């Protein structure tokens, strides 16, 4: 959230007109119409005018209403006859429509400006913007726009997951065949499952769980003396799970599921990578590519400008490698960090 103060130079100016007799200046001509001046005349700003009408013709016109300005406000080199006309140049609050001289910007869209009253409204958990929100059972607020496509049913979320996995496989060659169980959950369960839960920002979670067994085989001779010992480990009870919040709008859920599927792919092919910056940066990169596949590249602005040291810096790092060397370069980078 950024508070924005618009720089308006409001100059309240007066032009002084002086009415004088012509006793000593009978040969003068009107600066405006060129007629010879006889009788009384007006002198202003070192210029001479034969009448009030000629003088008013030289005054500036209001940039908003077109009326002649005898006093005015100035902004960006243009003149306005009143505060009402000046206010027509101000941006409007995206919610209430009032002119905003001191506004608030959320995120990175500088075209969406909120007045202080609207900025104080409840924030939607998905788009993080203030608005006319309703409250979900777990206390989250959702705005009317996001609510239009919110997904509440398990089967709808599962269909979307299947669709995303297929698109990632065919278009990005990012495929796993892990038997992922999808959980449509609330914020309290998501918090309990996530070791690094961040309130207001965490919309999904990928969990890879297993049980490790260690078996030691010892060889002994006939006198019971140990000849060799071999220890092996193996995994069982392996499970793959994705948790996402119910009520997430469809376009945002696509991004969240793609992010978690990015984690699944890395776990499958580069399980030795432990650096969170690489792991989260890769997951964000996968989400950005899926956003593009679904025709929503504008959603990637959040990642591009994210100041978070893990998610934002990680995304920009992986994205830079991808732009320069493609997936081949990214995989080479992963191999170097898997040693």
Buried (B, 14 or more C-beta within 10 A) or exposed (E): EEEBEBEBEEEEEEBEBEEEEBEEEEEBEBBBEEEEBEEEBBBBEEEBBBBEEBBBEBBBBBBBEEBEBEEBBBBEEBBBBBEEBBBEBBBBBBBEEEBBBEBBBBBEEEEBBBBEEBBEBBBBBBBBBBBBBEEBEBEBBBBEBBBEEBBEEEEEBBEBBEEBBEBBEEEBEBEBEBEBEBBBBBBEBBBEBBEEEEEEEBBBBBBBEEEEEEEEEEEEEEEEEEEEEEEEEEEEEEEBBBBBBBBBBBBBBBBBBBBBBBBBBBBBBBEEBEEEBBBBBBBBBBBBBBBBBBEBEEBBEBBEEBEBEBBBBBBBBBBEBBEEEEEEBBBEBBEEEEE
